[in-house]
Amino acid sequence: MGDTDPMDHDSCVESLTSWFDYLSLESFLGCGSFGYVFKGISGQTNLSAVKVIFIDAIGNQLDYGEDNLRLSREYKLMRGKKHDNLVEILKATDTPFTEEDVNVLRNIRCLQNNDDVLDQLHSLSFRAQRKKQIPTLCIQMELCGKTLRHWLTRNNEIDNPELHPIRKKIVMDMYEGLKYLHNNKIMHRDFRPENIMFSFSQTGEEFAFPVKVGDFGLCRNVHGEHTVTKTLTCFVGSVTYRAPETNFSDYSIPADLYSFGLVSWEILQQIKQKDTRSMFHRLVHDAETSLIKGTDWWFRNWTNIIINLTKRRVQDRIKGHGDIFLIDSRQVTVESHEEFSFIQGQLVAGDIININIMEDIVKSYHFVEDNLTFNGVNALSHQNVRIVIGGNHCTINNLTLEFLGIKGNNNVVSNVICDFVDVIGDENQLSNIEICHPEGPGRCVRFGIIIRGNNNVLTSFNCYNVSVCEEAKNHVYNIEPGADNLYAFVQQYGSLCLYVSHFSQSCTINGATFCNGLIEGTKHILRVIKCSNAIQICGKDHTVEDVEALNLIDGWTKTEFWNFIPKSTLEK
């Protein structure tokens, strides 16, 4: 025997009338093909919505058992799922109604002035008397406000710029709710404005946030990664928002995303309800993509997103959430390589990217836009990311990376922990940089920071975890500068923490602690350098102040060397 669902126990021992011991139905909210909805209250203030669905009233009478099983299973699927953008299912029971149960419902005070509902329940009472019981599903759920359809009816007649942020907030909320369902392998299958709810407000506000995805009567579990074959019912959901493939039994998450694409278009472009069916048909079946009138206040690249969500053929359509990213402002947080890869081609000058990628796989990213800002959400958490900055005037801050390449100019890097930094551009400023790298085996060269460009400034640099060759201790070598300096140095001392290339000019190193360093080029400034093993200074016209090293290797003449290195340092 499999595990027992907690709701199975409820369905055996409870009916709606047994809920009345702690719950009263205070008002009638409405009815439709899927039943009657009431506002319930338990205790003094706990409000909820109670939906009563008479199974044999919604379909072919031959399908009572199948419909009962389907609806019961689908609401059970949602029980226990909590998210700010989902209507929460609190309780459910599928105990059949007897004639007595129907009559109890008929006598509820809030229905006494509703003749239409009373007539319907009177008919159901006779049916229950004849059949002894009626298959019924009762669901207690979070009480919500009005639907998105109500909001659109009121606000889609004219374009009010003051509503632009609200429209985007609605799209973001309903997307997050749908994404949560899909992450839990659940399809909604009837995603449309009538099933998107605003929150209930104690102050009487009609359209309170957050917006929530609700009405889970058609939800199904997704069996498999991308497709569901021979398990889903054909022709489910509203025809206006229904994906073409739902006419068959082989469809999956892209069908929900198709509906989401149409709803988001309706919201952002203020499409009137009377026009939705014709415009949707022209977009999907006639490929009239010019109908989408994206503006600068929409989400970044959202016109193309809508087009790719609503392709007629599912194989041409966006398959999952990894291809959807709602860039609502100049600041965005990425938490996966999938998201980071997606925004790579979407960024513009002025964007701020907060990086919090915790995945084990290492991936590389190259950005060419100017004036970007990259921030780490948690600098102490190592992220498997390699970043190359090809643009100018960018900021990189508070990050722990595998690799950082700076190809552009006038960039600012601060508070970065990295395995390797390569500075190729000019006039970049780096401060509070830590390098941690192991010694490479044999002649394998490991670098901490390489500076190749001109007028770069490195302040507060620390490099550690480098093994030192044991034979190189307490010696000052005089190696003539030349093309073999780098090879000879690495062969003698091992990995380089700091290498300033012979191509570079006028760079400043101020406040650095490291194991091995090789300085080439011209007109550099070295101040407050502590080298635990070996530093070789080559080139010409440098300014050197307060440099300490276990092994000082002079590439200049000795006279110049003594002019720049304190005598007390060499006597140690």
Stockholm file with secondary structure:
# STOCKHOLM 1.0

chainA/1-572         MGDTDPMDHDSCVESLTSWFDYLSLESFLGCGSFGYVFKGISGQTNLSAVKVIFIDAIGNQLDYGEDNLRLSREYKLMRGKKHDNLVEILKATDTPFTEEDVNVLRNIRCLQNNDDVLDQLHSLSFRAQRKKQIPTLCIQMELCGKTLRHWLTRNNEIDNPELHPIRKKIVMDMYEGLKYLHNNKIMHRDFRPENIMFSFSQTGEEFAFPVKVGDFGLCRNVHGEHTVTKTLTCFVGSVTYRAPETNFSDYSIPADLYSFGLVSWEILQQIKQKDTRSMFHRLVHDAETSLIKGTDWWFRNWTNIIINLTKRRVQDRIKGHGDIFLIDSRQVTVESHEEFSFIQGQLVAGDIININIMEDIVKSYHFVEDNLTFNGVNALSHQNVRIVIGGNHCTINNLTLEFLGIKGNNNVVSNVICDFVDVIGDENQLSNIEICHPEGPGRCVRFGIIIRGNNNVLTSFNCYNVSVCEEAKNHVYNIEPGADNLYAFVQQYGSLCLYVSHFSQSCTINGATFCNGLIEGTKHILRVIKCSNAIQICGKDHTVEDVEALNLIDGWTKTEFWNFIPKSTLEK
#=GR chainA/1-572 SS CCCCCHHHHHHHHCCHHHHTTTCEEEEEEEEETTEEEEEEEETTTEEEEEEEEEGGGSSCGGGHHHHHHHHHHHHHHHTTCCCTTBCCEEEEECCCBCHHHHHHHHTCGGGTTCHHHHHHHHHHHHHHHHHSCBCEEEEEEECEEEEHHHHHHHHSSSCCGGGHHHHHHHHHHHHHHHHHHHHTTEECSCCSGGGEEEECCTTCCSSEEEEEECCCTTCEECCSSSCCBSSSCTTCSCTTTCCGGGGSSBCCHHHHHHHHHHHHHHHHTTCCHHHHHHHHHHHHHSCCGGGCCCCTTSCTTHHHHHHHHSCSSGGGSCCSGGGCCCCCSSEEEECSHHHHHHHTTTCCTTCEEEECCCCSSCEEEEECCSSCEEEESCTTSCCCEEEEECSSSCEEEEEEEEEEEECSSSCEEEEEEEEEEEECSSSCEEEEEEEECCCCSTTCCCEEEEECSSSCEEEEEEEECCCCCTTCCSCCCCCCCSTTHHHHHHHHHCSEEEEECTTCBSCEEEEEEEEEEEECSBSCEEEEEEEEEEEEECSBSCEEEEEEEEEEEECSCHHHHHHHSCHHHHTC
#=GC SS_cons         CCCCCHHHHHHHHCCHHHHTTTCEEEEEEEEETTEEEEEEEETTTEEEEEEEEEGGGSSCGGGHHHHHHHHHHHHHHHTTCCCTTBCCEEEEECCCBCHHHHHHHHTCGGGTTCHHHHHHHHHHHHHHHHHSCBCEEEEEEECEEEEHHHHHHHHSSSCCGGGHHHHHHHHHHHHHHHHHHHHTTEECSCCSGGGEEEECCTTCCSSEEEEEECCCTTCEECCSSSCCBSSSCTTCSCTTTCCGGGGSSBCCHHHHHHHHHHHHHHHHTTCCHHHHHHHHHHHHHSCCGGGCCCCTTSCTTHHHHHHHHSCSSGGGSCCSGGGCCCCCSSEEEECSHHHHHHHTTTCCTTCEEEECCCCSSCEEEEECCSSCEEEESCTTSCCCEEEEECSSSCEEEEEEEEEEEECSSSCEEEEEEEEEEEECSSSCEEEEEEEECCCCSTTCCCEEEEECSSSCEEEEEEEECCCCCTTCCSCCCCCCCSTTHHHHHHHHHCSEEEEECTTCBSCEEEEEEEEEEEECSBSCEEEEEEEEEEEEECSBSCEEEEEEEEEEEECSCHHHHHHHSCHHHHTC
//
